[in-house]
Amino acid sequence: MTEQTKIPVPGKTPAAPSLIERAAGTFDLRGFQAPAAPKLPETAVPAAPQLAAPVAAPSRPVLAPPAFEGTPARQSFRGTFHPIDRKHLREQCLIEPEGGVTGLLEEFRIVKRQLLLTAAESRAGRGAAHGERILVCSALPGEGKTFCAVNLALSMAAEKDTEVLLVDADFAKPSVLSALGLPGGPGLMDALADPTVAVEDCIIGTDIAGLFVLPAGNSTGSDTEYLAAAHTVQVLDRLTFQAPNRIVIFDSPPVLAASPASELAHHVGQTLMVVRADQTGEAALRDAVSMLSGCDDIKLLLNCTRFSPTGRRFGTYYGYKE
């Protein structure tokens, strides 16, 4: 797994031998040498002329990758790193990093696999654009979308070659920071509202390898309008610029309770709709899906089930007991 703070800085390496030097090591080039000039008497040797100091050859221009205005050449997270209390995670029934295998862990392992596969196909140009951006939402409040978003981020961060950025995009009622026990601060809305704010400076690092968090930021009554502005494309592109192994998960407001989710759907490649068993009605689900038409790939996640039609009990193979 790529960890942003442990990427080694390239050091100086000795220059590679030239083509002539490598050829000399393989072939005998002495036969191609010109005959030596006759040696002149010492008195006839002219004095060596004073040569001017050599002028360094102009360096070859390096073409930088195309970038939008204000984007650094290599985007990196420069925010503060904070530890996450594992006990706090257990109290909320969230996945505990470095913990044992549980039924919950196994369930989200299965959920994330299809999402990661779609993201990989998108990067390879075989699917919709921005498959590495995943919107987690629900039709109505109280259906567990933040619970699923946080657990999905914790599960994906356990991948050995994946970096996860969990974005709290529920600007009216943000809850990602409290779920993880992280302090508040500027976030996504600050970067959307003020072009001088670099979004990577708002990102919080954690002591969970590969997991970063972007807070919602200051609340505003114009969150949907800011999301619909052209500047949003630049801000969201900064989150994955030159980071091919990064997954961005957005925890959005409920679709039928607030408007930002339908606007965010235009900027992601996958949407995970959380459906609470015995609570989410079919009419509400259909209305919510129709409002997310900006995203072509919508998957459903059934939450809070008390039974399994197939009798599956994930995690029992590892000794987990319900």
LINGI-V320566 format. One record per helix or strand of 3 or more residues. SS is the DSSP state (@ for helix, = for strand). FROM is the first residue (numbers start at 1). LEN is the number of residues. If there is no record, write none. Layout:
SS & FROM & LEN
SS & FROM & LEN
This chain:
@ & 4 & 3
@ & 19 & 8
@ & 30 & 3
@ & 42 & 3
@ & 86 & 6
@ & 103 & 21
= & 133 & 6
@ & 145 & 13
= & 163 & 7
@ & 176 & 5
@ & 188 & 6
@ & 199 & 4
= & 203 & 4
= & 211 & 4
@ & 223 & 6
@ & 231 & 10
= & 246 & 7
@ & 260 & 8
= & 270 & 7
@ & 282 & 10
= & 298 & 6
@ & 316 & 3
